[in-house]
Amino acid sequence: MGRMTATPAPTPESAPATPSAADRPKRVLLAAPRGYCAGVDRAVIAVEKALEQYGAPVYVRHEIVHNKYVVQTLERKGAIFVDQATEVPPGNIVMFSAHGVAPTVHEEARRGRLATIDATCPLVTKVHKEAVRYANEDFDILLIGHEGHEEVIGTSGEAPDHIQLVDGPEDVAKVEVRDPSKVVWLSQTTLSVDETMETVDALKDKFPQLLSPPSDDICYATQNRQTAIKELAGQAELVIVVGSKNSSNSIRMVEVAKQAGVPAAYLVDFASEIDEAWLEGVTSVGLSSGASVPDVLVQEVLEWLAQRGYADVELVKTADEHLTFSLPKELRRDLRAEAAELVKE
Ligand code: SF4
């Protein structure tokens, strides 16, 4: 019989210790999808192509997309951003941003003898068309969105006599309509999905015959980025969203992270804005970026975190995105004409 050796009962000293948060390897949970959506990609390329095609300057009404870095980069290439089409000297080109404009802005450009390129995201145009259609059918349209946001101003301008803005569930009490059986809701494309449904539920309590739009107005990119952030938030102690302070979809991502229970979530334009104190006691950092953010800015944050011990990067993927949009029709027409000239030469 061989010698039996008794396995000693684990003592508190010899029992494998559960690693404390400080011992666990530091990591970054990187969201996918994140960053540029199809509408932003198209708008930025449209400005670049217009600069190549027509030469500088190309005037752009409002920020082409809500991102500081993108705007500064395009300015360096010769884009001039203006608040109103009326500021553009006659005979020039003005481009309209991805957020869309009211018909009165097209009219202003015509009066100012400006050539226009409309880089409105096709998913915003879809909401404009819904507004026009319901206004023609004499519906009262309740547009859920944030007061003062460019997209809301543009959509409201399609049917100002029929649209009223509802800025969250707390606004519902003051909504009055002409005929409660002819009411429809539409929404800004970049809202929080959950909050919007709260507002819709409150509106339905007040107007049981409220009609819903034929398809979601909150766009695929906004929804996908919020889903990914929720997934990260459950596993991270800190979430960083790269995006500008005037970017609606980026702000919503920070809100969604907080609502999903992450202890801390911040919005930064650049890595240099991250405060080292945010990392105290943090093992897992969730990282994502808004729909108007080029990935170079996320890469800078990854480098910043790697220098502080967060070198392991795990991709947290919740969806694949393949949507692309063709360039604005005015540009396609001119680029085709130029290609035809080159073929002749
Ligand atoms: S966030 Fe959505 S609606 Fe806005 S530009 Fe991107 S795809 Fe279009």
Residues whose N, C-alpha, C, O or C-beta is under 5 A from the ligand:
A	BS01	SF4	C37 A38 G39 V40 A98 C121 L123 V124 T189 C219 A221 A291
